[in-house]
Amino acid sequence: MASDIQMPGPVCLIENTNTQLVVNPEALKILSAITQPVVVVAIVGLYRTGKSYLMNKLAGQKKGFSLGSTVQSHTKGIWMWCVPHPKEPNYTLVLLDTEGLGDVEKGDNQNDSWIFALAILLSSTFVYNSMGTINQQAMDQLQYPFCDPEQHKNQKALFIYTIFLSLLLSYVTELTDKIRAKSSPDENEVEDSADFVSFFPDFVWTLRDFSLELEIDGQPISADKYLKNSLKLKQGTSPKDKNFNLPRLCIRKFFPKKKCFIFDRPTERKKLGQLETMHDDELDPEFVQQVADFCSYIFTNSKVKTLSGGIQVNGPRLETLVLTYVDAISSGDLPCMENAVLALAQIENSAAVQKAIAHYDQQMGEKVQLPTETLQELLDLHMASEKEAIEVFMKNSFKDVDNVFHKKISGVENLVLTYVNAISSGDLPCMGNTVLSLVQIENSAAVKKPWPTMTSRWAQLEKRRDDFYKENMKASSDRCSALLKDIFHSLEEEIKQGVYSQPGGYHLLMQTVNEMKKKYLQEPRKGIQSEEVLQTYLRSKESVIDAILQTDQNLTEKEKEIEVQRVKAESAEAAAKMLEEMQKKNEQMMEEKEKSYQEHVKQLTEKMEQERAQLMAEQERAMALKLKEQAMLLKEGFQNESKQLQREIENLKRSMTKPSDPCIII
C-alpha cells in the first residue's frame, strides 16, 4: 500500500459469529497488498467505553469505527483500518478495534479471552481502555477486592477503577493458558511465559472519565507513576495475596514498556451520544489535549511489528499471522508464536526460492549464447548468475531452520563423479552419458532421501543449471553435426560414386579428409562437443576408409599394414586428447564446485551472523528488562519472586551462550 492510499473506512478482520472466530477474506486481501512495514495498534476494553473514538482519532477521522450510543456492544470481533502513518511515510498504520469485553448479551467470556490474546499477538502497541461500566465480568470479580478503599477519599471512583483493574489483570493472568511462545517449552520453564517479553507489544492503559486525584501521600504524581503504583505487589503468602500478586507480576514481566493516559469526560453525559459530530471546541479542553497527547505518543513511540530475530512484519506477513493464530484457536490448539513464525517462513522462503530461480533464469537467458566456445565460459556465467540468485534468496528469506531451503543436491558434484568413474573404468568420458547419469543420480537421491517440498524447489536452481549444460551440449552437437554434414557432403558423394575405389585412391581420400577436417576445425562457435562429434563421425567412416585402403592396388601389403597401424595410433592419440580434454573439464568443474560451495558458505554465514546478532540484541533487551524487574522485586522485599525471576535469567543466559548449530551445506 502506497503512502497516499488509504481505506475509506474499517473492515472486519476477524468475525465473532456464534462463538466462532472467522477470518474475513476481504480484509486479508487488503493486507496482502501492503508491502510496507506495519505499525499495529490494537485497543481492547469493556464494551461501551469509547475505544472506537480513540481509534478514529488515530485514523485522523471523526467517523469510521462504530461508536454506538446504546448499552449494546457495536464492534463484533476485530475490525481493521489501514491508513498511512502520519509521521513515518515508509510505514503503514494498522488500527485494530476489538469487540467490547464483558458484554452481558454473550453470557460467556471464552471469546473475550481469545479476542484479548489475538490483540496482543497481532499488535506492536496494545491499548487497554477502561471506564466506569458495570458488566458481567466485573460482577464476577467484585468478590476479589484488590486494594483497600479506606486508603482513598473518592471511594466510588476507586471502586470503578478497581473493577477495571481486576478485569484487565484477570485477562492477563489467563494469557499463559491462551498463548505459547514455543511449540515445545523448555523443561526448566513454567510453560514458556518467560519468553513472552520477547514478543509482547508495548502496553498503554487509557483511563476514561478519570476522576481520582493523581497523588500519593498528598503529592501529585504522573499517570505513569500511578500505573506503576497500581502494579505494586502485596506482602503475604495467603491465597488472597497470591491472587492479588500473580496478575500484577504477569503485567510487570510480560510487557516490556508500559504507559498510562488519563482522560477527563469529553462533555456532559447527555451529549456523549453525539461525540462523532461534535467539534473539538465543543468538547472539554482538557479532554481534547489529552487525546492529542495520546495520539502524538502513539505516532511517535509505537514500533513496527516485529517477530523473533527483529524481522519486520508487512501486510502479507500480518495476514499469515492472522490465519495461523485463528486456525490454531479454531482447531482447539493454543496460538503459538514459534509455529506462526515457522509457517510464515515456509511461505516466504518458498517465494524466495522462486525469486532466486527466476533471477537465475533471467540472467542466464540474457548472458548465455549457446553453444559456448568452452565449458569455462558456461561455468563462469553460471557462477555469476548463481551468486546473484543466492543473494536474492538470502535477501528474501528468513528463519531457514536447518537450512532446509538452502540445501541442494549438487549437480556439479554428480557431474564430476560421473567423469571420474568413466576415467577409472578406462572408458572415454561422454558428456551425453554424463547428463543421463546425472538425471539418474538425482532421481535416485530424490527417492532415497525425500527432502521437504521446499528443498526440492530450491533444487530447481540446480536443475536449471543442468538444463543449461544439456542445452549447451545439444546446441554444440547440432551445430557440429550440421557443419560436418555440409563439409563432408561432397566427399561422401564421391565415395558413393567410386572416385576413390581405384589405384592411388586411398592417399587421395586421406588428403581430402584432412583438408575437410582442417576446414571444420577453423569454423567458429562449435562449442564443447566439437572434438567428440568429429571423432564420432570419423569412427562411423572407419569401415569405408579401411575398405578403400585394402582395395588400393598401388599399396603393398606391408604399406597397408603400416597405414593400419598409423590410423590406430592416430585414433589413440585422438582418444588421449579427448581424455585430456575431459580431465581438464573435470578440473574446471571441481574448481567451480569449490567456488560455488565457498559462495554458499560465505552468504549463508553472513546471513546466520546477521540473524544471530539480531537474536542476541533481542535477548539482551529481554535480559535488561528481567534484571530491572528483579532489582525492583528485591527492593520491594519479594525474595521468592526474585528467585523465580533469577531462574528465568539463568535460562536466558544459557540460551545466549549456547553455540549455534553447525552450518552444513549439502
Order of alpha helices (4+ residues) and beta strands (2+ residues): beta-beta-alpha-beta-alpha-beta-beta-alpha-beta-alpha-alpha-beta-beta-beta-alpha-alpha-beta-alpha-beta-beta-alpha-alpha-alpha-alpha-alpha-alpha-alpha-alpha-alpha-alpha-alpha
